[in-house]
Amino acid sequence: MPLSIELDRSSPVPLYYQLAQAIEAAIRDGELAPGDRFENELALASRLTLSRPTTRRAIQELVDKGLLVRKRGVGTQVVQNPVHRRVELTSLFDDLVRAGQEPTTELLEYHAGIVDEQIAAELNLAKDHEVVTIQRLRCANGEPLAVMTNYLPVELAPEADQLEANGLYQSLRARGVHIRLARQRIGAKPATRTEARLLDEKAGAPLLTMSRTAFDDSGKAVEFGDHCYRASRYYFETTLVDR
């Protein structure tokens, strides 16, 4: 069935933007599911009595956001809903489960040893203190989403097999470690060749980054994480309050 879209032609908001917002809402609400073919651009323009450039611009907005994809011989299709994550003290695994997604984890690296001075400083450890380095590929509904590297004091690190079945924070809670506070930095960078291969992106594609040092109830640093996320499939969400 054609998507029901109402446009306010008396509004100062441009029609292409209204149309893009209506389609985006339908995708996020599940009215349009991943893999669905989207209505032909010409048919949509005719049905809504819009110019073709207006319709094309609205669709391009959603292509640029990673919500729609154009495929030669197929047309325009809906892609997987992007994961949005509130900037709060939770783990990606827990957030995906809460959002109704199906997280899976591939353990790429797990070893104990001495780390560089910067990581030791983040964890407030002596330079010769053993640290477990963990690298994982996190997927949502079978689609690669993030490459996550975490460093933990060897005495706190969960066993390797726990990390493919559960999130890191969940595994820590099972060991009696409760994360109370974290200091984090959010940024961006181009994907390396290895990151691009793991995340099914092109080398140099934009990635969101987040580094976080987490502290337990006593104020002790228990984990330092350095993560990168597909910018086309993931974004952080914040709420700002005027005080």
N, C-alpha and C positions, 0 to 999 in steps of 0.2 A: 504494500500500500504506500502511496506517496506520503512523504512526511508532512504533517500539518504544521504550517508556519504562518504566523501572523506578523505583519510588518506595520509599523506606525509611520505613515507617510507624512504626518504633520510634525514628527519629532526632528530635532536638530541633529540627532544621531544618524550618520550616513547609513543608507539602506544596505550597502555591502556589509557593514559591520553588524547591523541587526541580523542579517541573514547568517553571517558566520557564527554569531553568538547562539542563534537558535539551533543551528546544526550541531555546534559543540555541546550544547545542553542535552540534545537528543543522544549524542554519543556517550556522554558521561552518565546519563540516566539509564543507559542500556536499551533505549528505544531503537538505536542502531547498534548492532553487535559487530565485533571484530570479524572481518571477512565479508560483511554485507556489501553488495554493490550499491553505489550511490547513484541517485537519479541523474540521468543525462543532463549535462549543463544546459543544452538548448531547450530541452523539455521543461526543466526547472524555471528557466527564464520566462518561457511562454506561460507557464502555469501561474507564476507570481506576478506577471506583467512587469518584468524587469528587463533592463537592457542586458545583452549578453556580457559586455565588459563588467557590469556590476556583479553579475553572478559569478563570472570567472574570478574576479578579485576576491570574493568571499570564499570560494573554494580554495584559491591559492593560499589564503590566510591559514586555512586548516591544514593544507599540505605542508606549509612552512612550520606549523606547530607539531607536525608528526601525527595528526589525527586521521588524515586521509592520505592515500597514495594513488598516483596515476600509474596504470599499467597498460602498456601498448597491447592492443588486441583484447583487453579485458574491460578497460574503463577505469572509473574512480572507485576505490574500495576503502572501507573503514579499516583502520589498523587497531592494534591492541590499545586499550585505554592507557594513557600515561599514569604512572604512579605518582600521587602527590603525598608529601610527607610533612606534617607539621613539625616545626623546629622545636622539639621538646625532648625530654630525656627518655627515649624509647629506642629499641633496636629495630633495624629494618625488617628482620624476620617477624617480630611481633606486629609491626605496622602492616605488613602484607597480609598476615592472617586476619587481623582486625578488619582490613578492607575487603575481605572475601577472596583474596588472591591465593594461589597455591605456590608457596615458596619452595624451591629446591636448592640444594647447595652442593657444589663440587669442590672438594678439598684439593687445592693445587699444591700447597706446600705446608709442611709442619716439621719444624726442627728446633732444637734448643742450642743455644750458643751465646757468645758475646756479641753485643750489638754496638753500633757506633755511639759516640758520645751524646749526640743530640737526642736519640731515643732513650738512652739511659737517663738523661737529664729530665725528659718529659715524665719518666716514671720515678724520678727522684731516687735512682739506684746508683750504687757504686759502679764504676766502669767495668769491673770484672764480675758483676753479678750476672748469672745466667738468665737469659730471657728466651721465652718460646715465641718464635715467629710463625704466624698462621696466615696463609693467603687462601681466599675462597672466591669462587665465582657464584654469585647469587642470581637465580633466575626466578621469574614470576610467570606462572602459567606456561612454563616451557620456554620462555623468551629471556635471553641474557639481559641483566639489568645493571649489575654492579660488580666490580672487582674490589675486594676488601682485604686489606693487609692489617693485621692486628699484632701487637706485641704485649706480652704479659710476663710478669715475674714467674719463673719456672714453678714455684711452689703453688701458684694459683691457677695455672693453665688447665683447662679441661682436657680430657683425653681426646685424641684425634677422632675416634669413631663417634663421639657425641656431637661433633660439629657439623656432620652431614645430616643428622636427624633433627637437630635443634639449633636455635639461635645462640650466639655467644652469651648474651646476657642471661638467657634462660639457663644455660649450662653453668654459668657462674652462680646464679641463685641456688641451683641444686647443690652447689658446694658451700653454701652458706655465705656467699659474697653478695652484698646488696649495693648496687650503684646508687649513690645519693646525690652526686653533683658531677657536672662535667663542664669542661672548657673546650669550646670547639670553634673552628674557623671554616667558613664556606667560601669556595672560590671556583675557578675554572681553569682548564688547560686543554691543549690538543692531545689527542690520543696517540700513544706510542704504537708501534707496529704490533707489539704483543697485546696491548690493551684492545686495539682495534680488532684483532683476530678473535679474542675472547668474547668481545661484546658485539660482534657482527656489525662493526662500523668500519668506515674508511680510515686509514692512517691520517692523523691530523684533524679528525672530526672533533667538535667541541665536546668536552666532558665536564660535568659538574664535579667538584671535589669537596670533601669534608674531612678534616682531621679533628680528632677528639681525644682528650685525655679525661678519663673517668676516675672518680674517687669514691671510696666506700664510706660507710657511716662514721668511721674514725678520721676521715680526711686523708687516708692513704691512697696514693695513686695506684690503681690496680690494672689499668689497661690504656694503651695508646693505639688509636686506629687511624689509618690513612686510606681513605676510600675514594673511588671514582665511579661516577654514574653516567649512563647514557643521557645526554641532555635532551634527546628526542623522545625519551620514554619516562622521564623523571623530573620532578621539580620539588623544591622546598616551599612550604607555605608558612607565613608568619602573620601574626595579628599585632597591630600597632595601636597603642592607647595614648591619647593626649593627656598628660598629667599637668 
